């Protein structure tokens, strides 16, 4: 199929017979339809980039008209709708130029970095992002990180799990964590973000962060904690009561007059174990010590000896009473 005829079709200047010919040709084979689609995309690009082209279709027409008028008296009937035919020819000539211009503009544009996915399974993992920030993912966490060229933002999207961020300061490039409908904005600080379904928890270790959820926004500073549930509209801010949230970062369980129920809660998460307190009278028994993350049985043995409680395995469960 002739490119000039296809160009006429793009300009809606074909006769009924020519239009039928083009449509029949496109329907004859998928490759023909794809060729026309490519030509159509390129033509649209050439129109959108028209202001950037140093050679314009209108200039070509104008030069042609001047030349035509200078010889019109000697060339009666020599042309049939010459401007239209020049439009088709000019379009064919401009298409490669449009492609080149589009390629040049596209290749020199600010480019967003491709998102990098960080995932963990049973064990925590520490990584360094492209901007120099350090992250530690708790087990079974998924995080995507990218840098936006247009807005100069560093964006981390937490799909699930818990991550500790130690953000490298860069006033020109804000660091944003997106956790569902919750947004955390920082410049340089360290903090935890934990996401479980519709619930997001933010704990600040240093500096301050701005947390935005549905209908509300708050700034958190060192030692503050915020829990947001976007489904139930829960918005709970307060002081951090212990340091157990750090266990996956420094591999220690730091207890400071910590109640047993809280220790059991964290051990169950850390070791993916089903630990239950069967005797409600021992729930608030307290301990002050530091366990290094190691064998769970040894930790449970120390707990049992210290609090003088029974620790017993029942199938896949661990029962305290």
Secondary structure as the mmCIF struct_conf table of DSSP 4:
data_model
#
loop_
_struct_conf.conf_type_id
_struct_conf.id
_struct_conf.beg_label_comp_id
_struct_conf.beg_label_asym_id
_struct_conf.beg_label_seq_id
_struct_conf.end_label_comp_id
_struct_conf.end_label_asym_id
_struct_conf.end_label_seq_id
HELX_RH_AL_P HELX_RH_AL_P1 UNK A 3 UNK A 10
TURN_TY1_P TURN_TY1_P1 UNK A 11 UNK A 12
HELX_RH_AL_P HELX_RH_AL_P2 UNK A 16 UNK A 28
HELX_RH_AL_P HELX_RH_AL_P3 UNK A 30 UNK A 48
TURN_TY1_P TURN_TY1_P2 UNK A 49 UNK A 49
HELX_RH_3T_P HELX_RH_3T_P1 UNK A 50 UNK A 52
BEND BEND1 UNK A 54 UNK A 55
HELX_RH_AL_P HELX_RH_AL_P4 UNK A 57 UNK A 70
TURN_TY1_P TURN_TY1_P3 UNK A 71 UNK A 71
HELX_RH_3T_P HELX_RH_3T_P2 UNK A 72 UNK A 74
BEND BEND2 UNK A 75 UNK A 75
TURN_TY1_P TURN_TY1_P4 UNK A 76 UNK A 77
BEND BEND3 UNK A 80 UNK A 81
HELX_RH_AL_P HELX_RH_AL_P5 UNK A 82 UNK A 107
TURN_TY1_P TURN_TY1_P5 UNK A 108 UNK A 108
BEND BEND4 UNK A 109 UNK A 109
HELX_LH_PP_P HELX_LH_PP_P1 UNK A 112 UNK A 115
STRN STRN1 UNK A 116 UNK A 119
BEND BEND5 UNK A 121 UNK A 123
STRN STRN2 UNK A 125 UNK A 128
TURN_TY1_P TURN_TY1_P6 UNK A 130 UNK A 131
BEND BEND6 UNK A 132 UNK A 132
STRN STRN3 UNK A 134 UNK A 137
HELX_LH_PP_P HELX_LH_PP_P2 UNK A 138 UNK A 138
TURN_TY1_P TURN_TY1_P7 UNK A 139 UNK A 140
STRN STRN4 UNK A 142 UNK A 147
TURN_TY1_P TURN_TY1_P8 UNK A 149 UNK A 151
STRN STRN5 UNK A 154 UNK A 166
HELX_LH_PP_P HELX_LH_PP_P3 UNK A 167 UNK A 169
TURN_TY1_P TURN_TY1_P9 UNK A 171 UNK A 172
BEND BEND7 UNK A 173 UNK A 173
STRN STRN6 UNK A 175 UNK A 179
TURN_TY1_P TURN_TY1_P10 UNK A 180 UNK A 181
STRN STRN7 UNK A 182 UNK A 186
BEND BEND8 UNK A 187 UNK A 188
STRN STRN8 UNK A 190 UNK A 196
TURN_TY1_P TURN_TY1_P11 UNK A 197 UNK A 198
STRN STRN9 UNK A 199 UNK A 206
BEND BEND9 UNK A 207 UNK A 207
STRN STRN10 UNK A 208 UNK A 213
TURN_TY1_P TURN_TY1_P12 UNK A 214 UNK A 215
STRN STRN11 UNK A 216 UNK A 221
TURN_TY1_P TURN_TY1_P13 UNK A 222 UNK A 223
STRN STRN12 UNK A 224 UNK A 229
TURN_TY1_P TURN_TY1_P14 UNK A 230 UNK A 233
STRN STRN13 UNK A 234 UNK A 239
BEND BEND10 UNK A 243 UNK A 243
HELX_RH_3T_P HELX_RH_3T_P3 UNK A 244 UNK A 246
HELX_RH_AL_P HELX_RH_AL_P6 UNK A 247 UNK A 250
BEND BEND11 UNK A 251 UNK A 251
STRN STRN14 UNK A 252 UNK A 259
HELX_RH_AL_P HELX_RH_AL_P7 UNK A 260 UNK A 271
TURN_TY1_P TURN_TY1_P15 UNK A 272 UNK A 272
STRN STRN15 UNK A 274 UNK A 277
HELX_RH_3T_P HELX_RH_3T_P4 UNK A 280 UNK A 282
TURN_TY1_P TURN_TY1_P16 UNK A 283 UNK A 284
STRN STRN16 UNK A 286 UNK A 292
BEND BEND12 UNK A 293 UNK A 293
HELX_RH_AL_P HELX_RH_AL_P8 UNK A 296 UNK A 307
TURN_TY1_P TURN_TY1_P17 UNK A 308 UNK A 308
STRN STRN17 UNK A 311 UNK A 314
TURN_TY1_P TURN_TY1_P18 UNK A 315 UNK A 316
STRN STRN18 UNK A 317 UNK A 320
#
